[in-house]
Amino acid sequence: MGRKYSPSYADIYLAHWEETAFHQLTIKPLLYFRYLDDIFGLWDNSEPTFLTFLDTLNSHHPKIKLKHTLQPVTVEFLDTRVFFHSPASSQRQ
């Protein structure tokens, strides 16, 4: 069991890690959220580009390695199922 302040230190450290790691990136996710050590994002580019993005983040610090799940429509995140639906196009005249 850790100290009461351990999650706060981890959160501060990861915020710094994100700031410095994302500074190196040329292509970033459409959406990116982190809750403690869980990250949720939406990627609107190709899968090879995403894997390059992930490799860049994973090479930023030897002890921080991200795992990923690629799903086109639905994904589980923090005991919640998240669905993605493309917006319907409107044919207004």
N, C-alpha and C positions, 0 to 999 in steps of 0.2 A: 504494500500500500504506500502510495506517495504522499507527499505533503499537500496541504490544502491549496497552496499557491502554485503547485506544479502545472495544472492546466493553464493558468494565466501566463506563466513563463513560456510554455509551449506555444500558446497562441501568439504571443509577442514575437517569438523566434520565427514561427512560420510566416507571420506577416512580413517580417524583414526578408525572409527567404523568397517569398512571392515577389516582393518589390524588386529585389536584385535580379532574380531569375527572369521575370517578365521584361525587365529592361533590355535583356539580350535578344528578345524575340522580335521577329519582323511580322509574323502572322500570329494572331491571338484568337482565342475562342470568341464566338458570338456572345456567349453568356458564361460567366464564371462566378461560382459562389463557394465559399468554404465555411463549414461549421465545425469548429475544433479541427480534427484531422480528416474530416470527410469533405470531399470536393465534388461539386456537381457542375457540369458545363455543357454547353451546346456548341457543336462544331459545325460550321457551314462551309467547309472546304473538303478536299479529297482525303481519303483514308491514309495514303502515303504521307501527305502533308501533316496529318494529325500525328502519325508515328514519329515524324521528324520533330514536331513540337514536343512530344512526350520524351523523346531521347534527350532533347536539349534540357528539359526540366530535370530529368533523372541524372544528368551528368553535372548538374550544378552543385550538388553536395553528396559526398560518398555515403552518408547515412540516411538520406531522404530519397526513397524510391516510390514512385507512384504506380498504382495498378489501375487498369482501365477496363471498362465494359463498353463496347460499342453496340448500340441497338438503334435501329432506324425509327422505331415507333414508341416503345415503352422500355423503361428501366426502373429498377428498384433503387431507392435512395433513402436511407434512414427510415426503414420500415414503411415507406410510402411508394406506391407505384406512380410513376410520372409518365404521362402520355404526351406525345407530340403529334399535333395535327397541323398540316399545312393550311393556311388561310384559303378559304374559297374565293375564287376570282369573281369579280363583279363585272357584268357586261352592261354598264349604264350607258345610255345614249342621250 
